[in-house]
């Protein structure tokens, strides 16, 4: 029998982002799970984050409406395998949509 427990309020909550600029360092991301763990950690997503692109959109959409300028630096993306780079294509579409909706959020490729 599988038991499901209710998430605590802490598990449901977004975590505070304390690092600015937000640095996404893909150097250790050798699969899609590590990519999503990086995004979850750096953007402070709640524990229920679904680790897929729909869940990513649901969590990041509107995250920075009440913020000043937010810089997101993308590091070591070129270190990913072609498979992971291809997997990340929707992420860049989402970044573009986020910037369109909230121009105060700026995504920069560093390497």
MOBEL-V977886 format. One record per backbone hydrogen bond with DSSP energy under -1.0 kcal/mol. NH is the residue of the N-H (numbers start at 1). CO is the residue of the C=O. Records with the same first field share a line. If there is no record, write none. Layout:
# MOBEL-V977886
NH: CO, CO
This chain:
# MOBEL-V977886
12: 8
13: 9
15: 44
22: 71
24: 73
26: 75
29: 26
30: 28
35: 31
36: 32
37: 33
38: 34
39: 35
40: 36
41: 37
42: 38
43: 39
45: 40
47: 11
49: 46
56: 52
57: 53
58: 54
59: 55
60: 56
61: 57
63: 60
65: 62
67: 64
70: 104
72: 106
73: 22
74: 108
75: 24
79: 76
80: 77
85: 81
86: 82
87: 83
88: 84
89: 86
92: 88
93: 89
94: 90
95: 91
96: 92
97: 93
98: 94
99: 95
100: 96
101: 97
102: 98
105: 102
106: 70
108: 72
110: 74
111: 74
